[in-house]
C-alpha cells in the first residue's frame, strides 16, 4: 500500500478521518501527528522528510503481512493454551 496523507482530527478519544477512505477494516496504521498542518497538501520537502523518517523505521515496525502473521500466531497459541 502506498504512503498517503489523510485529513483527520482527534475527538478527545479517537482519531477520526475527515473524509471517506478506501482502507479495509482493521488496517494497521502509523499515525504521524502534525499539529501545525494548514490542511494544504504537504510541501515536497515535508514529503521527503517523512519518507526519510519512514525509511529509518523499517525493521523496527511491522508490515501489514507481518502484523497479521503475528496476530494469527498469537491466536493459535492462545487457543492451544485453552485446550
N, C-alpha and C positions, 0 to 999 in steps of 0.2 A: 504494500500500500504506500503511495507517495506521501511525503510530508505535506500537510495542508494547514492553513490557518482558519479557525472557526471563531466567529464572534460569539461571546458568551458573557455571563455575569455570575457573580456569587450571590445567592439569595439569603445568605446567612446560615445555610445548611448544606447546600449542594451547588455545584457548578451547573448552570442551566444554559443550554445553547439558545442563541437569539434567533436562529433561523433553522429551517429544516436541513437535515443532513442524511446522506445515504449510508451511514455506518451501521453494520449489523449489530444487533443487541449483544451485550457483553464484550464488545471490542475493547481490549486493554488500550488505554491512552496514557500519554505522558503530557501533563498539563504544565505549560510554561506561563507563569504569570507576568504580564507586562502592564502594571497599573498606570503607566504613562501613555498608553495607547490612545490615539485620537480616533480610532475606528477606521482610519485610512489604511490602504494596503501597506505592508511593510516595505520600507526602503530597501533597495538591493543590498546595502551594507549590513542591514539587520538580518536579512535572509542569510547572507554569507556567515554572519556571526552565529546564527542559530545552527547552521549546518556544521560549523566548526565545533560547537558545543556538543551537538548530537554525535558527531564522529568521535569525540573524546569519550563519550559514554558507552560506545559499543564495547561489548564484553562485560560491562557492569550491569546492563539491563537485559531483559529478555525480549526476544522477538515474539510475535503472537504465537507462532508454532511452538516455541519453547515453553511459553506460558501455558498453553493448552496441554502439551505433553506432561508438564509438571503437575497440573491440576488432575489429569486423568490418573497419573501415578499415585498422587496423594489419596484420591478417592478409592483406588484399588487397595491401597494399604489400609485405609480406614475400614473398608468392607471386610478385609481379611481379619482385622482385629475384632470385629463384631461377631464373627462366626464362631 
